């Protein structure tokens, strides 16, 4: 579940407090005005399009933090969703969905989910609950679906049985096209907007022959998708009625989006995108707009060399609100709202895989004005992040021995 809020506050953020317990605050050298990131850039030749687009000033939480491992032994968990009773739905990439209590009791795999293609980056991916879960008990999940000729990302929904042991009446409500025989860049994060519309993020499948499809409105690859909860197409989607365009498309020009969060007061959609070396992005994802990939992008190829001529800007494309150089390999995201850290209200929390932390981004007027690294001493790839009822931050780690972790004020 993506917990969300409208307004941002920095009143408690840039204070000269001691580092938190277990080394989980930003480094002591991080002060207001000084960039948190000091490592050499992956692409030292590229320049931001506007001040503050990268290397935001470091900020520090004014209370000590500590984490506790609530559950372990999970196999590459990917998605994390809170149920109204305080239990967590957690997906495991090989194809298992589990229910974990706040006390760490791990349930047996929930039965009734379809088969997944768990090669490479594929498998069982995100999970969320219906906005009306208390009445309908519907859950939604994304996964790499094996199909004739290859695979592609699909989204299904079903009713979680009263005892939580199985999913009933599972049905696929969205299938990305075209099918491709690959094992990378499936996306795929899910979020409901306040009007009940479902957003789905998709990758462009990584391989060079597929990259151009991020710019092709006849393909779902490299797109953000918006559908109704039953899988039908909202008639106010931006490309409905355009010849040659798939009507589910909300925006285009994405590389591999694995995080999404929606602000309820504005309905603004924020997506978090894996770039190449030096090009991870935070985007304010608006209907009908083009976010550039692969024609305009920050970063360099993994093997070195320019991306499509090295253009970071192109006519008709949008700039990211923020980018990381060097990259953090971002996963899931959530806006913070809760009583435990009132100074964080409105901040965007982003899971970091490569750099093994949670990035807390302070947002003001749709710009990033500060950044802090949380959960740094855990030393594991953080895949997804969420906020609990008491305001504690929860995360899962993408490891062979994956963990469910709670980050809170140190006791």
N, C-alpha and C positions, 0 to 999 in steps of 0.2 A: 504494500500500500504506500502511495506517495503522499506524505503529509505535507500540506501546502499552506502558504500564507501570502499576503499582499505586500505589506510595508516592511522596509528594512530599517534596522536601528544599529548605530555604532556606538551608543553611549557608554558601553562597558568594554569596548574591544581593545582600544589602543592604550593600555594602562601598563605601567611599569611594575607588574606583578612578578613574583618569583615563578620559575618554571613549575609546571604541574608535576604531580607524582608520576613516577615511572617514565619521566622524560617525554610526556605526551603533549606538552605545549610546544610552540614554535621555539627555535633556538634563541638563546638569550640575546644574541646580537641583532635579532629582528626587531626593529623599532619603526614607528610611524615615519613614512617617507622613504625608508630603505627597502629595496626590493627583497622579497623573501628568497627568490631564486637567484643564486650567485654562480651556478655552474656554467661552463661555456655552452653556448647555444649549439644545437644540432645544425642549424643553418645560420651562421653569423652574418651572412650577406643580406638576409631579408630584414625589412624594416616594418614595424607596425603601421597600420593605416591611420591610427589616431592614438593620442597619449592614453596609457593605461590598458591597451589592448593585450598586453602580455606583461609578465613580471610585476605583478601588483605589489604594493607595499605589504610587508609582513605585519600582522596583527596578533595579539595575544589575549587569550581568555584570562580573566582576572581571578579565577579559582583553580585549584588543583584538580586534575582529572585522574581517574584510574579506570582500568578495564577489568572485566571478569569474563572468563571463558565459560559460557553457559552450557554449551554442548559441543562435542567433538565427534570424530569418526565419520563425518560426512564425506561423500565422494564428489569433489568438485561442485559444490552448491553454486547455483546461478541466480535464482530469483528468491525474493523475500517479501512476504505479504502478511500484514497483521489482520487477525480476525477479531471481531468485537469482544470475544471473551478473553483476549490477551494472549492467545496462542498464536504461533507463527506457522504459516505455510512456507515450506522451503523446497525448492526444486533441486535435484541432483542431475547433472548433465547426462549420465548414462540412461536416464529415463524414469527416475523415481521421484515421486512427490511425497513428502513427509510432513507430519504435524509435530511441532516441538513446543512444549510448554515453556512458560517463562522461568520455570525451575529447572529446565534442561532435560525433561523426559522426552526421548525421541521415539516417535511412533513407528510402527511398521509401514512399509510403502503403501500409499493409497492405491487401491485397485481401480481399474476401469479406464486408464489413460491409453491413448493409441501408441503404437510403436514409433520410436524416433530413430533418426540416423545420427549416431553419436560419434561419427568420425570427425577428427580435427576440432574445429570450433563449433560443430553441430551438436545437437542433442536436445534435451528438455531445457528450455530457456526461462523466460520470465513467467510470473504468476501474479494475478491480482484478484481481489474479490469484487463482486458486483457492488455498485453503490447501494443497492437494496439487499445486501447479503443477509441482514437480519430477518428478512421475510422470505427471500427466494433461495438463499444458500447457493447462488451461482458463483462459480469461479471461472476465470479465464486464464489460458496459458498459451504461450508461443513455443514453437519447437521446429526443429529441422525435420521435415516430413519426407520419408523415402517415397519416391514416385518413379514411374516408368521413365527411364532415361537419366535419372539422377535424383535431385532433391530440391527443396526450396522451403522457405519459412511459411508456416501455417499457424493459424490461431484457432483454438477450439474453446468451447465452454461446456460446462455440465454442472449438475447439482451435486454438491458434496452431501453425502448421506448424513443423517442425524448423528450417527455414531462416528463419523469421520473416516470410516474404513474404506469407502469407495466413492467414485464419481459415477453418477447415474445419468443416463441419456446424453452422453458426450456427443457433440456434433461440431464439425469443422465449420467455422463461420467466415474464414478468409483464407485463401490460398494465393501466395505470391506467384507471379509468372514473369519470365519463363522459368521452366525447369532447367537446372544446370547440374552437371556432374562435377561438383567441387566440394571442398570441405571448409571454406572460409567465408567470413563476412555475412552471416545470417541476420545481423542485428542482434537481438530484437527485444526492445523494451516496450511495456504497455502502460497506459495511463488513461483514466477516465477524466473527462472535463466535467465541470459542474452541471452542464446541460445533458449529461449522460452519453455523450459521444465518446467512442473509444479510439485512442491514438495508438498506432503501431509503428515502430521504427524498423527500417530495413537497411541492410548493407547491400553493396553492389557486387558482392561475391569475389572481390579482390583481384582475380586474374585479369591480365591486361585485355584479353578479348572481351571481358565483361564491363570494364570500366566505363566505356562510353554510354552504357545503358543508364547510368546515373542522370544523364541529360536527355534521355528518351522518354517521352510521356506515354509511349506505348508499352513501357516496361515498368514493373514495380520495383526494380532493383535501384538501390540508392535513393529511396524515397521515404518521406513520412506519410503515413496512411491515416485517414479518418473515416470511420464507419459508424453506423448505428450499432447498438448493443446486440442486435440480432444478426448482424452481418450485412444488412442492406446499406445502400449508399445514401448519405444525406444530400438532399437536392441543392443545398447551398455550398457544397464543395466547389473549390475554385475552377476545376476543369470539367465539371459536368456539362455535357453537350458539345464539348470541343471535339471535332473530328480527329481520330487517331489517338486520343488521350484516354487513359484509364480513369474512370470517374472516382475511384477511391483515393487518388493522389491528393495530398494536402500541400506538399512542397517537394522540391527535387534538388539534385546536385549534392547528395550526401555520400560519404565514403562508407562508414560503418558506425551507425548510431546505436549505442548500447545503454543510454541513459535518457530519461525523459521525466520532466516534472511540470505541473501546470499550476499557475497562480490563480486562485479562485476569484479574487476581486476583479481581475482584468480578463481572465480566460487566456492569458498569455502562455504559450507553449515554449518551454525551454528544452533543448536537446543537447546531448553530450556525445561528441563524435570522435572516434579514433582517427587520428591522422597518420601519416607516415612519420619519419623521424623529424620532430620539430613542428608538428602540425595538429596536435589534439585541439579540439574546438569546443567552445560553449556557444550555442546559437540561440537567438530569439527567433523561433521557428514560426513564420507567418504564412498565411494561405497564399498559394500561387507563386511564391518566390523561389528563386534559384540560388542555392548556396555554394555553387561554383565547381564542385568536384566533377571531373578532374581538370577542368580548364583553368581554374584559379584555386590555389591552395598554398598554405604555409607548409614549410618543411622540405625535406629532400627524400629521395627514394631510399628504401632500406639498404639497398646495395650501393648507395651513393649516386649522385647525379641529380639533375633537375627534374621536376615534375612538369610535364607539358610546357616546356619552355621556361619554367621558373616563374610563371606569373602568379602573383599573390592577389591581383585584382583583375577583373574583367568586366566589360560593359554588360549590364543586365544581371549581375550577380551581387549577392549580399556578403558583407563582411561578418566574420564571427564577432560576437561581443568580446570574446576572450580566447586566447590560445596559449598553450604551453609549449615552450621550447627551452630546454629539452622536454620530452613528453613524459606523462605520468601513466599512459594507457588507461583512460577512464572507463569505469563500468557504470553502475547504476547511480541515480541521483535522487535527492529529496530536498524540498524546502523545509527549513526548521520552523516548528511551532511547538512550544511546550513550556511548562513552568520551571524546569530545571535550569535552563540557560536563557533567561529573558533577554540578555544582550545579543543572542543569536537570532532572534525572531526575524524572519525574512531572508536569512542567509541560505545559500545553496550549498548543500553537502554533496560531494562527488567522490565516489569510490575510486581509489587508485590501485591498479593492478601492478604495473611495473615498479612503481615507487613505494608501494606497500604502505599506504596511508589513506586517510580521508582528508580531502581538501575542503576547507570551509571558505567559501567565497562570500565576501560582503558585497551586497548588491545595492547600489543607489542609482536611481534614474536610469535603469537598464544598463548600468556599467558596473564592472568589478572594481572596487576601490580598496580591497584588502583581501589577504589570503593567509590562512593558518593551516598547518599540517597537524592532524590529529591521529591518534592510534599508531604513532610511529614506532613504538617499542614492541609491538606485536610481531613484526617481521614477517608478515604473510600478505599475500595478494588479496586485497579487499575487492570483492566482486559487487556487492550491493549494500545499500545503506537505507535505513528507515528510522522512524522516530516512534518510541513507545508512548503509552498513555501518560506516563509520569514525566515525559520529556527526555528520558535517557535515549541515547543513540544506539541503535543496534546495527550490526553488520555481519555479513558472512564472508568467509575467506575461500578463495578458489584454489584448493590444495587437495592432494591425495587424502590427507587427514583434515578435511575442511571443518571450520568451526563457526558456531554462532556466538557472537561476542556482544557484550553490553558495555558501553562507555558512559560513565556518569561522574558526578562530583565525588571526589575522593572522600572517604569516610575516616 
